[in-house]
């Protein structure tokens, strides 16, 4: 066998491992930034080289054959050992320049991620940081697919056996209103009793889901996709929204808004760090996670 063929087989075997992990050609292609037809051709070439099928195709995706299971067991362990050794060698020699993609829910960029990113950049001035703002499910998807090396989201949105979860801190929600609102002077509100119309995030966002429970079902006045749009709309309409209590007061003051404590129902969620399970963390990803743990606010809630 010639070297070019061997190199191509190595590449196709790595693609095979990704297909097996996603159990779908389309999902694996999206994760790898390849076309599905191109990925399918690589798989067909590998199967032709081996002389047998590695997957059985069905309507919901693909399933490993006996040969596929045998190859996956050996190949995944071998490539993981290679990847671990390469990362270890790079880390030992301080090779940490490059880029890191960080997926984060929108709200965290207002009171958490700026400090984390700044501390990271101070320690790794040669590295670039790309912050990808998404909903919590969007953060999970980016980390699962490998398009982000690390993510920060609400734990309630994480239902994945592909991710490692690192709890950071508990986030308490508050009612945000205009300073002239009838609620502005209150020490607290029971949303079950007053049920004000709210400006909310779209369905699927973790902050939206906590507004529709057996205990409380929010009245929706408007839907927006960003925190800036939410604050601006609440300010212009003398309306209300629900955001993390840790949103800086300075930002609220720019929109003439104030916080009001939510007495009932209790609205708290854990912020967690997310990394891909079964893959070694690069030095930059480990550093980002360490800084996030160190930067987590020490919060205390009123009962």
N, C-alpha and C positions, 0 to 999 in steps of 0.2 A: 504494500500500500504506500503511495507517495505521500509526502508531507502535506501538500495542499488538501488532499482528500481527508487526511487525518484531522487537519485543522477545521475543515468544514463539518466533519462528523462531531467534533467537540462542540462546535457552535450549535449544531442541530440538537445535540443531546441536552444542552442547557435550555434550549427552546422547549424541548419535550418536558423537562422538569417544570417549567412555567405552566404549560398546558395542563399537566397533571395537578398542579396546585390550584388552578382556577376551575378545572373540570369543564372547561369551555374554551373553544377556539376563539370565539369573538372576545371574551373577557381577557384571555391571555394576549391576544393581538393588541387590544387597547392598552393593556398594561405595558407592553413592550414597544408601543408606538409603531407597530407594523400593521400592514393590511392583513385582513383575515385570509385572503387568497395567497398572499406571500407566505404567511405562516403555514398554511395548509400544504404548500409546495415543499417547504422545508421538512415537514413531518412526513410527507409521502416519500421524499428522498431518503430519509432515515429508515423508514419502514422497508423500502426497497433494498437498502444496503443490508438490513438485518434479515430480510426474507420473510418477515411476518408482521402482522398488524400489532400495534401497540395500544390502540384504543378501539372501542366499539362506539360508533356514532349513534346518538338517539336524539329525540326531539328537544331534550333539555340540555344537551351538551355532549360530553364524551365520558366513557368509562374505561378504565384500564383493563387490558386483557391480562392473561397470565404472564405473557412475555413482558408486557408493560410494567406490571408489578415487580417482576424480577429486575428489570433494568432500573426502575426508579429506586428500589432499595439500595442498589449498589452505587448508582451514579450520584444520587443526592448526597449520600454520605461522603463520597470521594470529593465532589466539588465543594462541599461545605468545609472539608478539611483543607482544601487548597485555598479557599477564600479566607478562612480563619488565619492560616499561616501568612498569607500576603498582607492582611490587615495588621497582624502582629508585627511583621517586619517593618511596615510603614510607620506604625505607631512608635516602635522602638527608636526609629531614626527621626521622629518629629515631623513626618510628612503629613501635614494637616491642611495645607493650602488647597484651594479648590472652591467648590460651592456646596451649599446645603439648602435644601428646600424644606421649609417649615410650614405645615398646614395648621391654621388656627381659626377658631370661631371668631366672628367679627367683633364681638364685645371685648374679647381679651386684648385686642390691639389698642384699647383705650386705657387700660390700667395694669397690664401685666407684660405683654410681649415686647413693648418698647424697652423696658428695663432689661429683660432677658437678652434681647438682640444686641443692645448696647454693650452689655457686659461681655457677651460672646465676642463681639467685634473688637473690643479692647484687648482680649486675650489672643485673638487670632486675626490680626489686622490684614493678613494676606488672603483671608477667606471671604467669599461673598455669601450673603444671606438673602434668600428669596422668601418673603412671607406671602403665603397663599390664603386669602380670606375665604372661608366657606361656612356653611351650616355644619352642625356636628356630624350628620350623616355624610356630608361632603368631605369632611376631614378624615373620617374613617375610610372612605373610599380611596382617597389619595394615598394614605399610608399603606393600605392593603395592596394597592396596585404598584407600589414602589415609586410613584411619582413624587412623593414626599418622604424624606428619610425619618421624619418625626412629626407628630401632630399633637395638638392640644384641643380638647373638646370636653363636653359634658359626659359623664359616665353613663347616663341613662340612654345615650344613643349608641353605646358600644355593645354589640352582640356579635362578636367575631372571635373565632378560635385561631385566627391568623395573627392576632395582635397581643403584645405584652402591654399591660396597663400599670402605670405608676401613679397612684393618688398624689395630688399636690395640695389642694386646699378646698374647703367647702365654700360655695358661693351662695350668698343670701340675696333674695330679690327684694326690691322695694317698688313702690308706686312713684312714678315721676309725673309731676303736674306743673302747670304754670303757676308762678308766684301769686297770681290773682285768683287762682282756683278756690272753690269752696272747700277743697281738701287741704290746701296749703298750710293752714294754721293748726291742723289736727296733729296730735302726737302719734296717732296710728289709725289705721282703718281695717275694718273687717270686710273684705271684698264680697263675702257671701251675703252681707246685708245691703251694701250700697250698690254693688255690681255696676260700676261705671263703664261706659263704652270705651274700648281700648284701641289704640293703634298698636298693631302686632306684626310679628314676622310671619311669613307664609307657613302654611302647613308643611310639616316635615322638620322644621327647626325645633330643637330641643326646648327652647324657651316658649315656643308656641304650644307644644304638647302639654306642658305643665299647667296651661290655662284651661284645659278641658279635662276635668276629672269628675268622679262621682261627687266630690265635695264642692266643686266650683266649676261652672261653665261660663267662660267669659263672653261678654257681648262685644262683638268685633265692629269697630267703626271704620277701620281701614287697614290694609296690609301694605307693608313696605319691606324692602330687602336689605336695607343698611341702617346702621345706628344713626348716621347723620340725617337721613331722610326722616327717621322716626322722631328725633328730637326737634327737627325743624317743623314737622307737621303738628306735633303736640303744642309747640310754642305758638304757631300761627292760628290754631283752632281752639286754644284754651282746652285742649284735650288731656288725655292720660295715656301712659304706657307703663309697662313693667320691664325693669332692667336690673342688672346686678347692683347691689348697694355700693360696690367698690368703684363704680364709675366716678371719676374725679369731680368734685364740686365745681372746680374752675370751668370744666366743660359745660356743666349744667347752667352755670351763671351766664355763659355766653348766649344761651337761649332763654334766659329769664325763667329757668325751671328750678324746682326744689324736689328733694326726696321726702317721701312720707313712709313710715314703717308699716309693713303689712302685718297685722296682728293674726289674722286668719284668712285663708288657710296658710299653713307653713309652706314656703316655697324656697327650698334649698337643694342645690345640686353640687356634686363633686366635680371639680376640674381635674382632669387626668392627662398624663402624658402617654402618648401611643407610639410604639415602635413595632417593627415587623418581627413576629416570632419566628424562631428557627434560623435567623440570619445574624451574623455577628455585627455588632455596632461599630461603625467607624469611629475614629478618635473624635471627629467633629460632632457626630451625633451623640456620643457619650458625654462630651463637654456640654452640649446644649441641654441635655437632660439634667446633668448635674447642676448647671446654673439655674434651670427652672425650679429644681427642688430647693435650692438655696434662696431663691427669690420669692418663693411662695409666701404670700402675706399671712401673718399670724392673726387670724380673725377670731373674734369672740362675738357670740350672738346673745341678744336679750331673749329671755324665755317668755 
